[in-house]
Amino acid sequence: MTKKSRRGFHGSLGFRVLSISIVFLGIPLMIYSAALYVVDYRQYVRNLYEEVDLMSREEIDWVAEQESFHRNTLTLIDEFVTTFHLRGNTEDHQSVNAILKKFTLHQNISAIVYNRVTPQGQIICKKSTLSLYEGVDFSRYFSLKDLRSLKEAVFISKDPVFGYSFYVVRYIHRDGAPDAVVMAIVSLETMLSQMNEFQNTTGLSISVLDKDHKVIASTNHNYEGKRFDEKEGDNTIVMDKISYVEKGHTFVFKGKKHFIDIRKIPKTDKLLMISIPETVIMHSFLSFLTKLGLFLLFVIIVGGLLTYFFTRRMARPMRQLSNVMSSVGTGHLESTYKEDKYGFEINGIGEAFNQMRKNLLDYIEQVKTEKGLKEAFEKELQIGHQIQRAILPDDDAHVDGVDIATYYSPAKEVAGDFYDFLEIDEDKVLMTIADGVGKGISSCLYSFDLRSILRTAALQSPPLDDLVKRANTIFCADTKESCNFVTLVTGYLNKKEKYYEFTDAGHLPVFVKRKNGAVEQFTTKGIALGIEELSEVEVSKISLETGDYCVMYTDGIVEAFNEEEKQYTPERLLRAIESFSGNSSQELADLIMKDVLAFSGKKEQHDDISLIVFRLQ
């Protein structure tokens, strides 16, 4: 069953043009959008890092300001304590503490600590605005030796109260009094929260890292204790470098991407890290992408609709042509293509199709006529074949005292070969096999013309040489300048005296298989009949005994080809006859033809084949 072709616009060329147009429009826009996405995203990141750089500078400057401010605070405290000492004021130290607490409240200091230096080099807190520090030995957290030489120091260190704190420290030496160390302490948590208040970026985190990049304090407590490094490790958050931003890095934490900036805090061995989630830039960037997407959608919808209606109209002539071709293909040859004003090149194809349809109709009429003539001719050939086959001796025809077998296979409907055996009297039989030049009708007509001449002349039982000369004379008059001729072996089989008197007129030798198994070949000199007048005819006799087989054949046997274009050859025929061990002429004929057909295989027969095998009984 033929599969039904797809109908409608979806199966048309217009639909394919529309699809291609949308693809060619959509793909460039998508590529452009992707490129724009990459370029703009990178620009957004660069802009973000410019802002982060400013933030980091601001934070570092703020730390410097705090350090300077706290140093000035310590100077004031030093002067206050010195003055208090010189005056010999014996007021309760509670008054001093009250004054120091006012400093801490107004200057966002976590604690002001007053330490005594013991003879053993310990730094023991004596007084503090935060009682938790009293009695704490600070010599474990920083070097007294360095402090004595520098007099002042700024650092971030581990703290007995707040974990990690920012220290501004001054060493005080007074004559007649123990050395003292005054410290302004700001917890990193307080310090970072103050820094964070200055920024209005959502999700921003500020962290302090030690020299090994480990977070010691952060506004995002999830970072604390984590290391930030470009190499993987235990409890490490891996940073990836941004190729298009100098000193830019990113990291992924809990499935979210962040941008970070790390720089050194002056006068300390610690680092300041600012991290901002990617969502900060994505909010504005996604807004841009949304606008771009709406624009692309508008272009695709409007452009697609216009392309759809235009291509649908342009596809109409193609659909018409397709329908006409389908109609003609199903046998409705009256269908024609009608020109369309939007057909353009399709109109040319339609006109060519109409002309082809007209030529097809003319050809069909011509074929019908020729078919009729051919059928008539083939019928006549079939009649000729039937007549020819009827003229030849029947397969069941027999001659008393002679065992005869025949085989006949024309290459076409009619053949130029013939075989014949005609009883002249009780003892004499005319045995003939002939092969007319060529194949087909002309060869058939001339061959059977010669057959009729031989039969007519043989009824008077003339000598064989006279018979052949007389038949040739009449035949030459018939062939004239047609260049037709016939080769043959013909002769009288004498049953009583047991011999075969024959002549070979340009034909093939006669094979005789003796009853003792030997195979002999017999021939005479002579030319084919129908070429020229014969002045003499050579005649020869073959003595026969009961059980001897005579084999006469045409060249269709020895010149049979196989699929490898090799010939059967007379030598192979000789070997086939030599291998025969049967008891009848029919068995020998069957053996020969079986061997020929096996040799030829599927190769088409190219020449007429005739065969006579006979023996005296």
Buried (B, 14 or more C-beta within 10 A) or exposed (E): EEEEEEEEBEEBBBBEBBEEBBEEBBEEBEEEBEEEBEEBBBEBBBEBBEBBBEBBEEBBEBBBEBBEBBBEBBEEBBEBBEEBEEEEEEEEEEEBBEBBBEBBEEBEBBBBBBBBBEEEEBBBBBBBBBEEBEEBEBBEBBEBEEBBEEEEBBBBBEBBBBEBBBBBBBBBEEEEEEBBBBBBBBBBBBBBEBBBEEBEBEEBBBBBBBEEBBBBBBBBEEBBEBBBBEEEEEEBBBBEEBEEBEEBBBBEBEEEEBBBBBBEBEBBEBBBBBBBBBBBBBEEBEEBBEEBEEEBEEEBEEBBEEBBEBBBEBBBBBBBBBEBBEBBEEEEBEBBBEEBEEBEEBBEBBBEBBEEBEEEEEEEEEEEEEEEEEEEEEEEBEEBBEEBBEEBBEEEEEBEBBBBBBBBBBBBBBBBBBBBBBBBEEEBBBBBBBBBBBBBBBBBBBBBBBBBBBBEBBEEEBEBBEBBBBBBBBBBEBBEEEEBBBBBBBBBBBBEEBBBBBBBBBBBBBBBBEEEEEBEEBBBEBBBBBBEEBEEBEBBBBEBEEBBBBBBBBBBBBBBBBEEEEEBBBEBBBEBBEEBEEEBBBBBBBBBBEBBEEBBEEBEBEBBBBBBBBBBE
